[in-house]
Structures are given as structure tokens and as C-alpha cells.
């Protein structure tokens, strides 16, 4: 034992001084799909044994095979293929394998083999090396085997080849299904005979005691990964049995110090020559992590084993760590077939730990150079001295899925030089291709910026690695820069690297501009903005010559414009049409010519220019303040989604903006006699609106409403509603043919009172009223007129009536009516006598009157062809005249007498006349009020009649 320890310590020292691990890939020469070559592995100095339990033998599918590879110099060559002499379909021969360290015996498990009438009872086969060949020496079965025991699930052979251990993890004990058993076979010099059946002292149903096992010297360890520990289901246990010279007795039950449910502690086990034990627990779950699995180290302390360390990988993305494990001296290996390499899925990995100063430290990470998703690399592991073998039972080989592979890793003293195949200049980046350095734990570094930088996850294809180098992962890489590139291979754990490759020189191309943005502007313009490409800055200006912007539509020629290198924006104005889709491209140039390698990567985008102005915008006014607008859609390939219609008055007290989908819009303005500005623009679905069409239109005044009207003596009195924002009112008495100002006007509250006088009486007038829209108030600036009303004014009164008595006659004269359009004639009354005079007669003499009589003379303008009563005739003018007898003489006395007599007579007469006139006037006033009322009724009837005619 001491000699062995010295040997192992020397070997492990050599591992620390040897710097590189070579990889050898092993594939069966007759492999087929679904063989699962690599399901079980074992290794010694000169042999590798690999199980392929699903291989077909002859016509027997899944009978199983075992392949022996022999070391030939630095290579491993396939030497023999082992099969069972009594094999049958479904035996799964090779599910477990173990080669003795003296390289004389191989034990193979066929856990699904049938025995007579017991299916899946299982068998194990011993092959012996006779120096030339490996021959089947013995078939082992369980003395108490039953159907479904799966004898041969795990196998082991001691270093001195005196003992073989074989498990039946699905064997039932009493009523405990799948409690599990293990069988010890002892070498009697010729054969191995069953010596003892091992079971767990605290075994329970479903524990699967014997799921894994390992034997070394006088100790064997057996895993029961599905055993319950307290309330923790499937936490798992492992059992140590010791050979006391006669029997194997249960020495100790091991559990994890931090165990939990479903850890599966004991899924894999191993024991070394110095009695160190490793146990895998692939089900351990980490808090706040997707990682799974641990491995536990136990060291002998006196007569018992104590947990000395928990092994956890020093990287992330591992899963099922501990699904396989092995230990040899101060080295151990733990498989993690669920390890994920970036986005490639579950490639698998093997972790090598070394014990130094009583502490186990991770030294190597083993993974296949050609690994792919689902290979199950690490499902099985084994080691001998400083050589490791890892099975990948689910790896595909060519077109054979799940054929399986295995990988042997051994040490080398130097790292070869990398040979760069090529490096290619790209836009602000470059790609390099170099030859693969075969081995595990190989990292690559690149030198391009005065420092060596690790290459992250290069891609491998047919033994050539490739990687794209850009600023997202590697510093100081940009466009238009000269680089001298070298690559070297390194051992990532030992921090030692091979010689650098020969330099490869190149200049990167200018990259594309960043963040190209287009926006459409009014007047068919396009705004372009961008950020500098990824190139060095010189005095805050990018290291390039200029930019080129190119644009065109499907129906136009290409337009190219050049912009200085400091530019970050531009406005395109030339050769652009509205509502047209343009493709806009921009690229940078490293020199004036801007050809080929000197042209940066082109970035393109497209955009529609905004809509042009709508066509034929027109607006009209109805009912003074109702505005109706119509237009046609703008030209171009797109139809507007909607239109923005807005209006505002000059005083901004009335404004609005709305979105509509039609090409017309009506609205009622709030302000009469006000100029409005109308704007219309076409918009797309993103509310991008085009050029604005504008039109101005002025609302009209509202029309007044005549509330009351009356005809007076050669005048009209009219009461009408007030209208807003006017500059006065005009009246038409001839139905709108002529317009004049009121002679009197007065506003009171919401009403207006107006008088129009000096008009001919006895004429039917059609009255209209309208407001003035401006202060000049001429006919062209009138607002809408009111509804018409009709009325008649009275004739005027006689002016300057003068009468005198001449003998027995009275002669009168008067002034004729100036406004005589409606005059029919004059009525002359002398007491009870009335004469109708024509309209141009302004004097009259009444003859044959009596002397001494006083006569009341009355004259009025008649609205009729006779002197009948009429509401429209003028009021009478009166005069009292007395007829005196003729004087016989002309003496003074006579005259005085006559005057006295006349005075005596006239004064009473005058008094009487005044009384009579007063009575007449009172009657006339009452009659006049009646006439006014009749006139209003008549005018209103005529207005109603006129309106009805208009409606008809």
C-alpha cells in the first residue's frame, strides 16, 4: 500500500507539471444507431473497455456488445468485440463493465437477461485475457434470483481480483419491492463462487440498493439513491461493507450532511485504494439557480468515514452533476451530462478534482471538441492514474442517432502552435479561422490591440475553429483600423500557452451608421438623422471621409448626395414628390472614391413623404354663419386615412380642430360678420399630416326679425330684433330695389326702433331691413335682409290753407302735397257741402253763400277718388270764414260800425268754431288710432299672405 501511495503521488505531481490534456475520440467500427456505445466505461494502463448495451448481435436487437480498445503508442485502437455466448435479444449485455487493474479480467453485466422462465433476472459474464485473446470464462447468476431483479445492473472487481460484486437493485425482499441486493463472488483459484448476499440493514421498498457500487481491497460501497431519510423521500443513502476475512458485514451507513428530498445521494459511488469515497447526488437543487447536483467526499477517520468535503463545479450551467463519479488515489472525476454550453443545449462535461493538502480542488474541465446537444457526455466516467475516459452514450455518429461515443483524455507536455487559416475584414469587425488543437481544457487567446484576450466560445467545424470579433465582446475593435492579429492555445487551468501564430494583417471596413432615422416633413421633404459608425474619433470627428445618401422611388431616378464626415443629419429636398414611398440609403466612405473595401455597410429604410395639399378647397356660406367646405384628396399612391380640418376666427374666440374621414365638412360659426381661416391637411394612419391648404371666408350678418310695424303720416315706425357685430341698419321700402338709412333709430335692449319719414302716403310699400357689415354701410356690404312686411303711410296734411270772403263767396288756396305719389285729389268742405277736386287743383271758390253766416272750411288730401272716409287720407286743415253784407258807403263811421258789428259777431262765432274744431279733432284722433290699428292688421295680413306665397 505504501509503495502504491508513493507511485500515485509521483503521478499526480507529474499532472501538475504536465500542461496539456490530449483528447482521443473512440467510436465502434461496426456501430449502428441506438447502440448507446459508452453507456459504461472502464480504463487501465493499456486497455479501455466500453459497453454498448443496445447493439444488435446477428438478428438479436439490443443483445449488447462490449468493445476493447488497446493502447498503441499514443493511440487507442479497437482490439476486440465481446458478446455473450448465450446472448439473446434484449439482454443489454454491456450495461455495466469493469476491467481489473491487472488487466486480466473483464466483468460485464447483462441486467435484462432472462433465465429459464424468469425475465430480466440478469446475468454477469467474466472474460479472461489469455495473452492473445479475451475469452468468456464464466457466467454468474444470483442463487436466489427472480424475475425483474436486474442482476448485473452494476459490477465491480477488486484490485487483487479475489472478489467480484454484482448488484440486483430491483430485487424484492419480503414485501419490499425494489429494495435491492448485492452479491459477493469469491475467486477460489479457478472460478468465482457466490459467497454472500448483501442487503441494507434498514432497507425499505424502492430504495434500489445496488444502483451503484465500487469495491477496493476489503471494502465495498453500495449506493441506494432512492432511499428515504426521515421524511425526505429519495434523499438517498450509501452503505459500506467490510470483509472481516469470513464475511462481509455492514460497516456504516452514509448520508449527506445537507441532504434533502430527491437528492439521489448514492446515484454514483467510488472508492479508491486509500479508502477515500466519492458519492454523487445529481438531484440536488440550488436556491435561486438552475444548477443541479453535488458530489460528496468521505475520508476514513480511524475506523469510520466522515464527510470531508462537498464538490461543486466552479462554473455555471451544470446539471446532473454527480450522475457518474470515480476516484483513483488523489484524483476524482465527476460527470455532468446536463451541462449546457451556451445555447447548444445539454452537451455534458466532466470535472476533474485533485486532492492537495487534504483539500480537493477542481483542476480540469473535460468536454468533447465535437460535442452537441443531447450527447449525454459524462453519463459514465472512469479513470486510471492520469488518464480519464468519459462516455457520451447518446452522441450521433454521422447519420446514426444515439450510436454513442467515448473520449479518452491523457496528458501532454506541450501545447502546439496555432495556425491561422485566414482572417477576413468585415464592417467594424473581422473573422478569423484557425486549426483546432486536439485536447481538453483548451482555451484560445487572440492578440490584436497590444494585449492577449480570451476567445469566447469559438465555433468548430471540421477541425477548424472560427470566431467573429467585434466590439460587443472584444474591446477596441472598430471600422477603418489596421490590425495585426495572432492566436494561441492555452491550458485554462495551468495558465500556460503555446506559441503564438504568425501575424495576420488587415484593415477593418467601415461599419454602417447607427440609428438611422427618417421622418417626413412638409413640402415633400425628408429629414435623415444618424449616429456615427463604429470608427475611431479624431478631434471628435469620425475617422472617415464623407457620407453618401441615396434615395429614389419606384418611378424616379436615384438621387445621390454627399455630406461631410462631421454630419449627423440632413434634409432631403430635391426631386421629391408628395405622398410617395422613397427608399433612403446611407453609407460612409473611408476615402474620396468610396469603392469596394472603402465603402461602409449600407443602411436603408423607406418612408412615405407627407401628403401634398388637398385639391380644390372651397367654402361657402349659408344662413349667414353656416360654412360648408369641400375638397378633393391629394395626389399620390396612398389614400388618406383622415383629414385634419381646423378653423379659427380672427379674434380667436371661435376655433376648433377635428379629424374627419370625408372630403367635406359643415360647421356653424359662432361669430357673424367675422373672417374665418380654414385649414385642411391629409393624414395617414400614424397621424402624419401633410401640407396645409388654406382658405379665408367671412361669415355674414344675421338677418333682423321685424317685430312690429306701423304707418304714420308720411312715415313708418318699425320695431325689429337687434343683430350682432353690425355697423348700422338700412331700410328698403321697395322690396330691396333701393336702400336708405333710417331717419330716426334707437336701440333698446335686444330691440331696435326705427323711423322712416317723408315718404308719399297712400302707397303700398314692401319693407326690408338689413344690417351693415362695415362702417361705410353701402348696399354691397349689406347682410341678409329680414322677411318683408307691407304697409301704407297716410297722406300728409294740407299746408298753408288760406280763405277769404269776397261778397257772398269764399275763396281758399293752399299748398299742394310735395309727396303726392298716392294723392287722388282734395276734398273741399264748406259746412255741409263737399267738393272733390283733382290732385293738381290747389284753390277753390265757394259761391252763393249767405251774408252774415260763418262758414267752416275744411280741406284734406284724399286717398280715394272721392271724398269717402279712408284711413290713408290726410288730416283736414280748417278755416272759419264769415260772409259780411256789402257796405253801402265807405265812411269812417260806417266802417267803424261795421267793424264793431263784425267783432261783436265774429268773437262768439270764433269761440263756437274753436269748440267745434276741438270736438272734430278729438273724433279725428280716435278715428286715427282706429286707422293705425286697422293699418297694422292689414299690413300683417299682407305679410302673412306674402310669406305664404313665398312658401307656395
Secondary structure in CASP SS format (residue, H / E / C, confidence):
PFRMAT SS
TARGET T0000
AUTHOR 0000-0000-0000
METHOD secondary structure of the structure
MODEL  1
X C 1.00
X H 1.00
X H 1.00
X H 1.00
X H 1.00
X H 1.00
X H 1.00
X H 1.00
X H 1.00
X H 1.00
X H 1.00
X H 1.00
X H 1.00
X H 1.00
X H 1.00
X H 1.00
X H 1.00
X C 1.00
X C 1.00
X E 1.00
X E 1.00
X E 1.00
X E 1.00
X E 1.00
X E 1.00
X E 1.00
X C 1.00
X C 1.00
X C 1.00
X C 1.00
X C 1.00
X C 1.00
X C 1.00
X C 1.00
X C 1.00
X C 1.00
X C 1.00
X C 1.00
X C 1.00
X E 1.00
X E 1.00
X E 1.00
X E 1.00
X C 1.00
X C 1.00
X C 1.00
X E 1.00
X E 1.00
X E 1.00
X E 1.00
X E 1.00
X E 1.00
X C 1.00
X C 1.00
X C 1.00
X C 1.00
X E 1.00
X C 1.00
X C 1.00
X E 1.00
X C 1.00
X C 1.00
X C 1.00
X C 1.00
X E 1.00
X E 1.00
X E 1.00
X E 1.00
X E 1.00
X E 1.00
X E 1.00
X E 1.00
X C 1.00
X C 1.00
X E 1.00
X E 1.00
X E 1.00
X E 1.00
X E 1.00
X E 1.00
X E 1.00
X E 1.00
X C 1.00
X C 1.00
X C 1.00
X C 1.00
X C 1.00
X C 1.00
X C 1.00
X C 1.00
X C 1.00
X C 1.00
X E 1.00
X E 1.00
X E 1.00
X E 1.00
X E 1.00
X E 1.00
X E 1.00
X C 1.00
X C 1.00
X C 1.00
X C 1.00
X C 1.00
X E 1.00
X E 1.00
X E 1.00
X E 1.00
X E 1.00
X E 1.00
X C 1.00
X C 1.00
X C 1.00
X C 1.00
X E 1.00
X C 1.00
X C 1.00
X E 1.00
X C 1.00
X C 1.00
X C 1.00
X C 1.00
X E 1.00
X E 1.00
X E 1.00
X E 1.00
X E 1.00
X E 1.00
X E 1.00
X C 1.00
X C 1.00
X C 1.00
X C 1.00
X E 1.00
X E 1.00
X E 1.00
X E 1.00
X E 1.00
X E 1.00
X E 1.00
X C 1.00
X C 1.00
X C 1.00
X C 1.00
X C 1.00
X C 1.00
X C 1.00
X C 1.00
X C 1.00
X C 1.00
X C 1.00
X C 1.00
X C 1.00
X C 1.00
X E 1.00
X E 1.00
X E 1.00
X C 1.00
X C 1.00
X C 1.00
X C 1.00
X C 1.00
X E 1.00
X E 1.00
X E 1.00
X E 1.00
X E 1.00
X E 1.00
X C 1.00
X C 1.00
X C 1.00
X C 1.00
X E 1.00
X C 1.00
X C 1.00
X E 1.00
X C 1.00
X C 1.00
X C 1.00
X C 1.00
X E 1.00
X E 1.00
X E 1.00
X E 1.00
X E 1.00
X E 1.00
X E 1.00
X C 1.00
X C 1.00
X C 1.00
X C 1.00
X E 1.00
X E 1.00
X E 1.00
X E 1.00
X E 1.00
X E 1.00
X E 1.00
X C 1.00
X C 1.00
X C 1.00
X C 1.00
X C 1.00
X C 1.00
X C 1.00
X C 1.00
X C 1.00
X C 1.00
X C 1.00
X C 1.00
X C 1.00
X E 1.00
X E 1.00
X E 1.00
X E 1.00
X E 1.00
X C 1.00
X C 1.00
X E 1.00
X E 1.00
X E 1.00
X E 1.00
X E 1.00
X E 1.00
X C 1.00
X C 1.00
X C 1.00
X C 1.00
X E 1.00
X C 1.00
X C 1.00
X E 1.00
X C 1.00
X C 1.00
X C 1.00
X C 1.00
X E 1.00
X E 1.00
X E 1.00
X E 1.00
X E 1.00
X E 1.00
X E 1.00
X C 1.00
X C 1.00
X C 1.00
X C 1.00
X E 1.00
X E 1.00
X E 1.00
X E 1.00
X E 1.00
X E 1.00
X E 1.00
X C 1.00
X C 1.00
X C 1.00
X C 1.00
X C 1.00
X C 1.00
X C 1.00
X C 1.00
X C 1.00
X C 1.00
X C 1.00
X C 1.00
X C 1.00
X E 1.00
X E 1.00
X E 1.00
X E 1.00
X C 1.00
X C 1.00
X C 1.00
X C 1.00
X C 1.00
X E 1.00
X E 1.00
X E 1.00
X E 1.00
X E 1.00
X E 1.00
X E 1.00
X E 1.00
X E 1.00
X C 1.00
X C 1.00
X C 1.00
X C 1.00
X C 1.00
X C 1.00
X E 1.00
X E 1.00
X E 1.00
X E 1.00
X E 1.00
X E 1.00
X E 1.00
X E 1.00
X E 1.00
X E 1.00
X C 1.00
X C 1.00
X E 1.00
X E 1.00
X E 1.00
X E 1.00
X E 1.00
X E 1.00
X E 1.00
X E 1.00
X C 1.00
X C 1.00
X C 1.00
X C 1.00
X C 1.00
X C 1.00
X C 1.00
X C 1.00
X C 1.00
X E 1.00
X E 1.00
X E 1.00
X E 1.00
X E 1.00
X E 1.00
X E 1.00
X E 1.00
X C 1.00
X C 1.00
X E 1.00
X E 1.00
X E 1.00
X E 1.00
X E 1.00
X E 1.00
X C 1.00
X C 1.00
X C 1.00
X E 1.00
X C 1.00
X H 1.00
X H 1.00
X H 1.00
X C 1.00
X E 1.00
X C 1.00
X E 1.00
X E 1.00
X E 1.00
X E 1.00
X E 1.00
X E 1.00
X E 1.00
X E 1.00
X E 1.00
X C 1.00
X C 1.00
X E 1.00
X E 1.00
X E 1.00
X E 1.00
X E 1.00
X E 1.00
X E 1.00
X E 1.00
X C 1.00
X C 1.00
X C 1.00
X C 1.00
X C 1.00
X C 1.00
X C 1.00
X C 1.00
X C 1.00
X C 1.00
X E 1.00
X E 1.00
X E 1.00
X E 1.00
X E 1.00
X E 1.00
X E 1.00
X E 1.00
X C 1.00
X C 1.00
X E 1.00
X E 1.00
X E 1.00
X E 1.00
X E 1.00
X E 1.00
X C 1.00
X C 1.00
X C 1.00
X C 1.00
X E 1.00
X C 1.00
X C 1.00
X E 1.00
X C 1.00
X C 1.00
X C 1.00
X C 1.00
X E 1.00
X E 1.00
X E 1.00
X E 1.00
X E 1.00
X E 1.00
X E 1.00
X E 1.00
X C 1.00
X C 1.00
X C 1.00
X C 1.00
X C 1.00
X C 1.00
X C 1.00
X E 1.00
X E 1.00
X E 1.00
X E 1.00
X E 1.00
X E 1.00
X E 1.00
X E 1.00
X C 1.00
X E 1.00
X E 1.00
X E 1.00
X E 1.00
X E 1.00
X E 1.00
X E 1.00
X C 1.00
X C 1.00
X C 1.00
X C 1.00
X E 1.00
X C 1.00
X E 1.00
X E 1.00
X E 1.00
X E 1.00
X E 1.00
X E 1.00
X C 1.00
X C 1.00
X C 1.00
X C 1.00
X E 1.00
X E 1.00
X E 1.00
X C 1.00
X C 1.00
X C 1.00
X C 1.00
X E 1.00
X E 1.00
X E 1.00
X C 1.00
X C 1.00
X E 1.00
X E 1.00
X E 1.00
X E 1.00
X E 1.00
X E 1.00
X C 1.00
X C 1.00
X C 1.00
X C 1.00
X C 1.00
X C 1.00
X C 1.00
X C 1.00
X C 1.00
X E 1.00
X C 1.00
X C 1.00
X E 1.00
X E 1.00
X E 1.00
X E 1.00
X E 1.00
X E 1.00
X E 1.00
X E 1.00
X E 1.00
X E 1.00
X C 1.00
X C 1.00
X C 1.00
X C 1.00
X E 1.00
X E 1.00
X C 1.00
X C 1.00
X C 1.00
X C 1.00
X C 1.00
X C 1.00
X E 1.00
X E 1.00
X E 1.00
X E 1.00
X C 1.00
X E 1.00
X C 1.00
X C 1.00
X C 1.00
X C 1.00
X E 1.00
X E 1.00
X E 1.00
X E 1.00
X E 1.00
X E 1.00
X E 1.00
X E 1.00
X C 1.00
X C 1.00
X C 1.00
X E 1.00
X E 1.00
X E 1.00
X E 1.00
X E 1.00
X E 1.00
X E 1.00
X C 1.00
X C 1.00
X C 1.00
X E 1.00
X C 1.00
X E 1.00
X E 1.00
X C 1.00
X C 1.00
X E 1.00
X E 1.00
X C 1.00
X C 1.00
X C 1.00
X E 1.00
X E 1.00
X E 1.00
X E 1.00
X E 1.00
X E 1.00
X E 1.00
X C 1.00
X C 1.00
X C 1.00
X C 1.00
X C 1.00
X C 1.00
X E 1.00
X E 1.00
X E 1.00
X E 1.00
X E 1.00
X E 1.00
X C 1.00
X C 1.00
X C 1.00
X C 1.00
X E 1.00
X E 1.00
X E 1.00
X E 1.00
X C 1.00
X C 1.00
X C 1.00
X C 1.00
X C 1.00
X C 1.00
X C 1.00
X C 1.00
X E 1.00
X E 1.00
X E 1.00
X E 1.00
X E 1.00
X E 1.00
X E 1.00
X E 1.00
X E 1.00
X C 1.00
X C 1.00
X C 1.00
X C 1.00
X C 1.00
X C 1.00
X H 1.00
X H 1.00
X H 1.00
X E 1.00
X C 1.00
X C 1.00
X C 1.00
X E 1.00
X E 1.00
X E 1.00
X E 1.00
X E 1.00
X E 1.00
X C 1.00
X C 1.00
X C 1.00
X C 1.00
X C 1.00
X C 1.00
X E 1.00
X E 1.00
X E 1.00
X E 1.00
X E 1.00
X E 1.00
X E 1.00
X E 1.00
X C 1.00
X C 1.00
X C 1.00
X E 1.00
X E 1.00
X E 1.00
X E 1.00
X E 1.00
X E 1.00
X E 1.00
X C 1.00
X C 1.00
X C 1.00
X C 1.00
X C 1.00
X C 1.00
X C 1.00
X C 1.00
X C 1.00
X E 1.00
X E 1.00
X E 1.00
X E 1.00
X E 1.00
X E 1.00
X E 1.00
X E 1.00
X C 1.00
X C 1.00
X C 1.00
X C 1.00
X C 1.00
X E 1.00
X E 1.00
X E 1.00
X E 1.00
X E 1.00
X E 1.00
X C 1.00
X C 1.00
X C 1.00
X E 1.00
X E 1.00
X E 1.00
X E 1.00
X E 1.00
X C 1.00
X C 1.00
X C 1.00
X C 1.00
X C 1.00
X C 1.00
X E 1.00
X E 1.00
X E 1.00
X E 1.00
X E 1.00
X E 1.00
X E 1.00
X E 1.00
X E 1.00
X C 1.00
X C 1.00
X C 1.00
X C 1.00
X C 1.00
X E 1.00
X C 1.00
X C 1.00
X C 1.00
X E 1.00
X E 1.00
X E 1.00
X E 1.00
X E 1.00
X E 1.00
X C 1.00
X C 1.00
X C 1.00
X C 1.00
X C 1.00
X C 1.00
X C 1.00
X E 1.00
X E 1.00
X E 1.00
X E 1.00
X E 1.00
X E 1.00
X E 1.00
X E 1.00
X C 1.00
X E 1.00
X E 1.00
X E 1.00
X E 1.00
X E 1.00
X E 1.00
X E 1.00
X C 1.00
X C 1.00
X C 1.00
X C 1.00
X C 1.00
X C 1.00
X C 1.00
X E 1.00
X E 1.00
X E 1.00
X E 1.00
X C 1.00
X E 1.00
X C 1.00
X C 1.00
X C 1.00
X C 1.00
X C 1.00
X E 1.00
X E 1.00
X C 1.00
X C 1.00
X E 1.00
X E 1.00
X E 1.00
X E 1.00
X E 1.00
X C 1.00
X C 1.00
X E 1.00
X E 1.00
X E 1.00
X E 1.00
X E 1.00
X E 1.00
X E 1.00
X C 1.00
X C 1.00
X C 1.00
X C 1.00
X C 1.00
X C 1.00
X E 1.00
X E 1.00
X E 1.00
X E 1.00
X E 1.00
X E 1.00
X E 1.00
X E 1.00
X E 1.00
X C 1.00
X C 1.00
X C 1.00
X C 1.00
X C 1.00
X C 1.00
X H 1.00
X H 1.00
X H 1.00
X E 1.00
X E 1.00
X E 1.00
X E 1.00
X C 1.00
X C 1.00
X C 1.00
X E 1.00
X E 1.00
X E 1.00
X E 1.00
X C 1.00
X E 1.00
X C 1.00
X C 1.00
X C 1.00
X C 1.00
X E 1.00
X E 1.00
X E 1.00
X E 1.00
X E 1.00
X E 1.00
X E 1.00
X E 1.00
X C 1.00
X C 1.00
X E 1.00
X E 1.00
X E 1.00
X E 1.00
X E 1.00
X E 1.00
X E 1.00
X C 1.00
X C 1.00
X C 1.00
X C 1.00
X C 1.00
X C 1.00
X C 1.00
X C 1.00
X C 1.00
X E 1.00
X E 1.00
X E 1.00
X E 1.00
X E 1.00
X E 1.00
X C 1.00
X C 1.00
X E 1.00
X E 1.00
X E 1.00
X E 1.00
X E 1.00
X E 1.00
X C 1.00
X C 1.00
X C 1.00
X C 1.00
X E 1.00
X E 1.00
X E 1.00
X E 1.00
X C 1.00
X C 1.00
X C 1.00
X C 1.00
X C 1.00
X C 1.00
X C 1.00
X E 1.00
X E 1.00
X E 1.00
X E 1.00
X E 1.00
X E 1.00
X E 1.00
X E 1.00
X E 1.00
X C 1.00
X C 1.00
X C 1.00
X C 1.00
X C 1.00
X C 1.00
X C 1.00
X C 1.00
X C 1.00
X C 1.00
X C 1.00
X C 1.00
X C 1.00
X C 1.00
X E 1.00
X E 1.00
X E 1.00
X E 1.00
X E 1.00
X E 1.00
X C 1.00
X C 1.00
X C 1.00
X C 1.00
X C 1.00
X C 1.00
X C 1.00
X C 1.00
X C 1.00
X H 1.00
X H 1.00
X H 1.00
X H 1.00
X H 1.00
X H 1.00
X H 1.00
X H 1.00
X H 1.00
X H 1.00
X H 1.00
X H 1.00
X H 1.00
X H 1.00
X H 1.00
X H 1.00
X H 1.00
X H 1.00
X H 1.00
X H 1.00
X H 1.00
X H 1.00
X H 1.00
X H 1.00
X H 1.00
X H 1.00
X H 1.00
X H 1.00
X H 1.00
X H 1.00
X H 1.00
X H 1.00
X H 1.00
X H 1.00
X H 1.00
X H 1.00
X H 1.00
X H 1.00
X H 1.00
X H 1.00
X H 1.00
X H 1.00
X H 1.00
X H 1.00
X H 1.00
X H 1.00
X H 1.00
X H 1.00
X H 1.00
X H 1.00
X H 1.00
X H 1.00
X H 1.00
X H 1.00
X H 1.00
X H 1.00
X H 1.00
X H 1.00
X H 1.00
X H 1.00
X C 1.00
END
